[in-house]
């Protein structure tokens, strides 16, 4: 069982920035594929960005150029740096951590991001 904890959410003004963190347990973090999703009420969870165990990244079109995903294997943590935020980015952001040998990943509890003036 992998424990996943997100942090860093909050209230930010349009145009502002936030950095989310996703910390996961385990001694083999470097073998985890990690993805950030977001969800708003009444909508399906949307994939925002992911980073593979070898550091390759991918982003949804809606955040490309504004968000950056990175990982620090020494700290068992993946970050999502978000900039040029707009109200449309308001959502609960979830982290999914999947060991490369698993078909399914583990979810955190989510962290709320609210973009509002």
C-alpha positions in Angstrom: 0.0 0.0 0.0 1.3 3.4 -1.0 0.3 6.4 1.0 -0.2 9.6 -1.0 -0.5 13.1 0.4 -1.2 16.3 -1.6 -0.5 19.7 -0.2 -0.1 23.3 -1.4 -3.6 24.2 -2.4 -5.3 27.5 -1.5 -6.8 30.7 -2.7 -4.9 32.7 -5.3 -5.8 35.6 -7.5 -6.1 35.3 -11.3 -2.6 35.5 -12.8 -1.0 34.1 -9.7 1.0 31.0 -9.0 0.9 28.0 -6.7 3.0 25.0 -6.2 1.4 21.7 -5.3 3.2 18.8 -3.7 2.5 15.1 -3.8 4.4 13.0 -1.3 4.3 9.3 -1.4 5.5 6.5 0.8 7.8 3.7 -0.1 11.4 3.1 -0.8 11.0 2.7 -4.5 9.6 6.1 -5.4 11.9 6.3 -8.4 9.8 3.5 -9.9 6.5 5.4 -9.6 4.6 7.1 -12.4 2.9 10.1 -11.0 0.0 12.0 -12.4 -2.0 15.1 -11.3 -5.7 15.2 -12.0 -8.3 17.8 -11.2 -12.0 17.7 -10.7 -14.9 20.2 -10.3 -18.4 19.4 -9.1 -20.4 17.5 -11.6 -17.5 16.8 -13.9 -15.2 13.9 -14.5 -11.7 13.9 -13.1 -9.4 15.4 -15.7 -5.8 14.4 -16.3 -3.6 17.5 -16.0 0.0 16.3 -16.2 2.0 13.2 -15.5 5.7 12.3 -15.1 7.1 8.9 -15.7 9.7 7.1 -13.7 12.4 8.2 -16.1 11.3 11.8 -16.0 9.3 12.1 -19.2 6.4 14.6 -18.9 3.1 15.2 -20.6 0.4 17.9 -20.2 -3.1 18.5 -21.1 -3.7 21.2 -23.7 -5.5 23.3 -21.1 -2.4 23.7 -19.0 0.5 23.3 -21.4 2.9 26.2 -21.1 1.5 27.3 -17.7 2.0 24.2 -15.5 5.2 22.3 -14.9 5.5 18.9 -13.3 8.7 17.7 -11.7 10.0 15.1 -9.3 12.5 14.9 -6.5 13.1 11.2 -5.9 15.3 11.9 -2.9 12.3 13.5 -1.2 9.7 11.1 -2.5 7.8 14.1 -3.9 6.3 15.3 -7.2 5.5 19.0 -7.7 3.1 20.8 -9.9 4.1 24.4 -10.4 1.1 26.3 -11.7 1.4 29.8 -13.1 -0.9 32.3 -14.9 -3.8 30.8 -13.1 -7.3 31.5 -14.1 -10.7 30.9 -12.5 -11.1 27.9 -14.9 -8.2 26.2 -13.0 -10.3 26.1 -9.8 -10.8 22.5 -8.8 -9.7 19.8 -6.3 -6.4 18.6 -7.5 -5.6 14.9 -6.9 -2.3 13.0 -7.2 -2.2 9.4 -8.5 0.9 7.3 -7.8 1.4 4.1 -9.8 4.3 1.7 -9.4 5.4 0.8 -12.9 4.6 -2.9 -12.2 1.0 -2.1 -11.2 -2.0 -1.5 -13.4 -3.7 0.8 -10.9 -2.4 3.6 -8.8 -3.0 5.1 -5.4 -4.9 8.3 -4.8 -4.4 11.0 -2.3 -7.2 12.9 -0.6 -6.9 16.0 -2.9 -6.1 19.6 -2.3 -8.4 22.5 -3.2 -7.2 25.2 -5.5 -9.4 28.3 -5.9 -8.6 31.1 -8.3 -10.6 34.1 -7.5 -10.3 37.9 -7.0 
